[in-house]
Amino acid sequence: MNNYSILSHSLYHIDIEKESIELDNLEKGKAEEYVKSIIQKSLYAKNIRYYKIKRETTEVVGLVSALIKEFATRVDSDVAATVEEEGSENEIDSISGLIAERLLNEEIKTQEKILRMNREIRKGSVIQSILRND
């Protein structure tokens, strides 16, 4: 996967204390650079973790599928060969936001569970990208 391009991306900061997510308007060039560095590190890492989907019916799996379908529909129908057109990202942004909200909700639940152990979940962000293998 050496030659690929980022077709769409989003970066959300997750704030458990404020119980909120914040969309960061990361420039496309910076996003590509960041995502490519993560992919390269992941491809060549010795200690790799994989995520196995336990159930196809979970909310996040459904949202990711909807995100991919929405994007594929736009490209296939020539409505927008790229999602950079004005207003073309509304549905994609909405779905990405729902995925980030779901992560926030799960982190809040987890924080409540581990609070008794005097531990806190680290602050973080979630970046979502749709890539095309060229």
C-alpha positions, 0 to 999 in steps of 0.5 A, spaced: 500 500 500 505 504 497 501 508 492 494 511 495 491 518 496 486 520 501 479 522 498 476 524 505 478 525 512 476 528 519 479 529 525 475 529 532 478 531 539 475 527 544 474 531 551 471 526 556 471 532 562 466 536 557 463 530 554 464 533 547 467 532 541 470 538 537 472 537 529 479 540 527 479 543 520 486 539 518 488 541 512 488 536 506 496 536 505 497 535 513 492 530 514 495 526 508 502 527 511 499 524 518 495 519 515 501 516 511 506 516 517 501 512 521 500 507 515 507 506 514 509 505 522 503 500 522 505 496 516 512 495 519 511 495 526 513 488 530 507 489 535 501 490 531 494 489 533 488 488 529 481 489 530 476 483 529 469 485 528 465 481 533 458 483 530 456 486 524 450 489 527 454 494 532 452 501 531 460 503 529 460 497 524 453 500 521 456 507 521 462 505 517 459 501 512 454 507 511 460 512 510 463 507 505 457 507 501 455 514 501 462 516 499 462 510 493 455 512 491 458 519 490 464 517 486 460 512 482 454 517 480 459 522 478 455 527 482 462 528 485 468 525 483 471 528 489 468 530 496 471 537 496 465 540 492 462 545 496 456 542 501 458 535 498 461 532 505 454 534 509 452 526 510 459 524 510 461 529 516 455 527 519 456 520 519 464 521 521 461 525 527 456 520 529 462 515 530 466 520 534 460 521 538 460 513 539 467 513 541 466 519 546 460 515 549 464 509 550 470 512 553 465 516 558 462 509 560 469 506 561 471 512 565 466 511 570 468 504 570 475 505 572 474 511 576 474 506 582 481 504 581 483 511 581 485 511 573 483 516 568 483 515 560 488 519 556 485 524 552 485 523 545 483 524 538 480 520 532 482 521 525 478 517 520 480 517 513 477 514 506 483 512 502 484 510 495 489 505 493 492 508 486 
